Amino acid sequence: MGNHFELFELRPAFAIDAARLDEAYRRAQAAVHPDRFAAASDAERRASMQWTTRLNEAYRALKDPVQRAKHLLELHGVDVAFETNTQMPPQFLMQQLETRERLEAATAGKDAAALDALADELAGQRRALEEALGEAIDERSDYAGAADLVRKLMFLRRIGEEIDAAYEAIE
Amino acid sequence: MALLQISEPGQSPAPHERKLAVGIDLGTTNSLVATVRSGVAAVLPDAQGRKLLPSVVRYLPDGKVEVGYAAKARQASDPRNTVASVKRYMGRGIRDVVHAEGDPYDFVDAPGMVQIRTVAGPKSPVEISAEVLKVLRRRAEESLGGPLAGAVITVPAYFDDAQRQATKDAGRLAGLNVLRLLNEPTAAAVAYGLDNAAEGVYAVYDLGGGTFDLSILRLSRGIFEVIATSGDSMLGGDDFDQRVYCWILEKAKLPPLPAPDMRLLMMKAREAKEYLSVHAQTRITARLSIGEVVDVELDGETFCNITQTLVQKTLVPVRKALRDAGLRPDEIKGVVMVGGATRMPQIQRAVGEFFNRDPLNNLDPDKVVALGAAMQADVLVGNKREGDEWLLLDVIPLSLGIETMGGLVEKILPRNTTIPAGRAQEFTTFKDGQTAMSFHVVQGERELVSDCRSLARFELRGIPPMAAGAARIRVEFQVDADGLLSVSARESTTGIQASIAVKPSYGLGDADIERMLRDSIEHAEEDVHARALAESRVEGQRLIEATRSAMQADAALLAESEAKSIDAALEALAAAVAGSDHRAIKQAMEALGRATDSFAARRMDESIRRALAGRRIGSL
């Protein structure tokens, strides 16, 4: 895996120039996308698919705050280690426990409005964490602290997926 | 020049000549073929001026095959040999179709995909679909006056890997050069977007005969970007017919019916549905073979009531796609309606209420997919000038993963990932001295393997014996621009590498396709060998031209020795093209491919560099 920021000639930072990224991605796609090589030789089609795959992976990673932060931390030699490091501050865990309980109640009661409220709250928490993450990485170069924040965000993302599953379950 | 000799009469060898390319909407109920002529996409009619081709195939005892209106007319009188809605069985096993009530077919369990027993023997959905495609191919070739350079075939966005592979196989079996499988809602978005110069976020609500898709796209400056897609590949207009059919049975208090009567009443049910799209009520009459006479009246309100759950069912994927896209209904600028079933007023009403705006109906819902596919075929075949092209960025509809311990799924590529996409994941052995590992590739959103669709199983052997957990097995998923998956695995710690590439188990190998083409020779009106030769000549010639122009454009990227070996391969291919052995042409093409492999990769690197450098200059 290469450096996604370098690929699109962007400054490696959490705060990202989204318009510039979009523009670079589009230009690069227009040059190598398989649709440009549908009638080309096998060799060109293969090269086109490999390049486009790489562009898509890098673009997706940079667009997504969690993946972008993980990638930045990796570039600084910090492993987020979400799978192995599951330590979370007790207060955060209490809060999530409460969220889970409300989620279960909303699912049992087929209460879409309660799910909406939970989803909104979660979105707010995620935004706050993302802001803190930007500060930790871009302003304080506090990569260990940032890794903690990324783990929290990933935790919230799982709850977000559970909320989505709950919507599907009550439909 | 020797190269000129290979061209057939009426076929110009000039490289700047427009190439003949078509878009095909291979529908559950009807199929269409369209092309772009003088810059305008149009559906190609048959000799009688009819644009739709009913997707109905009838096998006769003498080996003949009827397709379209003739077959449709015999549905009730010859139900077992007349196959309609075969799209529902594409890439499907016997377990998926046993619940298909109202289907009078004699299903045969076959490895990978169900087959239907007919008077002409068991037929797979791929073969049956190929019959429909052959008719459309002939129609296009006759009307355009030459062999087709390529075709884009549309598939429901929610089709999984097996269904896509089956569709592509059907295209190849019909003798088509399948340029791309294109998602139906995306094709519709192209047609709508280009027609209306639309910009912004749009939803496409596509209710076809047998499938439902909902795609959300961002249209901006020549880019069609699918943000999220969802759907139900077992929900369509046919289900509305089925509801009406059941209502008739109940209303007329009919006993279980023999196959011809079932078919007759299903057809009456469909007519009633279509009539109720523009009228307040309809009278359904039929004389059954069992002696009963049906005479019932159905009004719009009753029709609405008996189909209400189906209408509501379509809104489930709508909400899911919006959640995936992170958008609210009011953030959608417009909802493009696609598929004949969207003519039903209750559908229009439900969509209008949900999005709180009038749905967009300005394109013919039956034709819009074929038109969009034709436009895309025109781009893919290279008929557009540089700068006039647009770009489609589509996604996979369902997550792709691998089975891990305990029957759980590890997702490798999540749904709505932009294609082409690839990702590698490392696995390890769990026993000391383990020398083989088996993999199970699945598709779906559920956590349990048993709830997902099984795509392929394969084994990696020859892993050097090591302690448990020491081996590093890298499994790589690659999804191409058609949305088709291939998987490979290799062990890499010791430098000893073993790798295997798999295609989903429903896919047919090249050898299978060739065999099926050969089998069909007896009653085919064309010589398969001659066709294969003509096609490989066209392909070979195209490759020669493409390679020469690449060498000319990027001479600076070529080392002298490399240029020499490419030249040699080019000459060998030109000689093969002048000969009459299509296998020799294929081999020469492969050899040229190997000779140009690294040149092609460097050209691609260079064009990326140029594209990004262009941005830098532009943004200064």
Contacts between the chains, C-beta under 8 A, distances in Angstrom:
chain1	res1	chain2	res2	distance
A	8	B	612	7.3
A	9	B	612	5.8
A	9	B	615	7.7
A	9	B	616	6.7
A	20	B	619	7.2
A	23	B	615	5.9
A	23	B	619	7.6
A	24	B	612	6.0
A	24	B	615	5.5
A	26	B	221	7.9
A	26	B	223	6.1
A	26	B	391	7.5
A	27	B	611	4.3
A	27	B	612	6.4
A	27	B	614	6.3
A	27	B	615	5.2
A	28	B	608	5.4
A	28	B	611	5.0
A	28	B	612	6.1
A	29	B	223	8.0
A	29	B	391	6.0
A	29	B	393	7.0
A	30	B	389	8.0
A	30	B	391	5.8
A	30	B	611	6.7
A	31	B	607	4.4
A	31	B	608	5.8
A	31	B	610	6.9
A	31	B	611	3.9
A	32	B	604	5.5
A	32	B	607	6.1
A	32	B	608	5.8
A	32	B	611	7.8
A	33	B	391	5.9
A	33	B	393	8.0
A	33	B	481	7.9
A	34	B	420	6.3
A	34	B	480	7.3
A	34	B	481	4.0
A	35	B	180	7.5
A	35	B	376	7.9
A	35	B	379	6.5
A	35	B	380	6.0
A	35	B	389	7.7
A	35	B	391	6.5
A	35	B	392	6.4
A	35	B	481	7.0
A	36	B	389	7.5
A	38	B	150	7.4
A	38	B	179	4.9
A	38	B	180	6.3
A	38	B	380	3.8
A	38	B	381	7.0
A	38	B	382	7.7
A	39	B	19	7.8
A	39	B	149	7.5
A	39	B	150	7.1
A	39	B	179	7.5
A	39	B	380	6.9
A	39	B	381	5.8
A	39	B	382	5.1
A	39	B	542	6.4
A	39	B	546	7.2
A	40	B	546	5.5
A	41	B	543	5.4
A	41	B	546	5.8
A	41	B	547	6.3
A	41	B	592	7.2
A	41	B	593	5.8
A	41	B	596	6.2
A	41	B	600	6.7
A	42	B	589	7.8
A	42	B	590	7.7
A	42	B	593	4.5
A	43	B	593	4.9
A	43	B	594	7.7
A	43	B	596	4.7
A	43	B	597	4.5
A	43	B	599	7.5
A	43	B	600	3.9
A	43	B	601	7.7
A	44	B	546	7.6
A	44	B	550	7.5
A	44	B	596	7.8
A	44	B	600	4.4
A	44	B	603	7.2
A	44	B	604	7.2
A	46	B	597	7.6
A	46	B	600	7.3
A	47	B	600	4.7
A	47	B	601	4.4
A	47	B	603	7.4
A	47	B	604	4.2
A	48	B	604	6.1
A	49	B	420	4.8
A	49	B	478	7.6
A	49	B	480	6.0
A	49	B	481	7.0
A	50	B	422	8.0
A	50	B	601	7.8
A	50	B	604	7.9
A	51	B	604	5.2
A	51	B	605	7.8
A	51	B	608	6.3
A	52	B	420	4.9
A	52	B	481	7.8
A	53	B	420	4.8
A	53	B	421	6.0
A	53	B	422	4.2
A	53	B	478	6.9
A	56	B	417	7.5
A	56	B	418	4.7
A	56	B	419	7.4
A	56	B	420	6.8
A	56	B	421	5.6
A	57	B	421	7.2
A	57	B	422	7.1
A	57	B	423	7.2
A	59	B	418	7.6
A	60	B	417	7.0
A	60	B	418	6.8
A	164	B	320	8.0
A	164	B	323	5.7
A	167	B	319	7.0
A	167	B	320	7.8
A	167	B	323	6.6
A	168	B	316	7.6
A	168	B	320	6.7
A	171	B	316	5.1
A	171	B	319	7.0
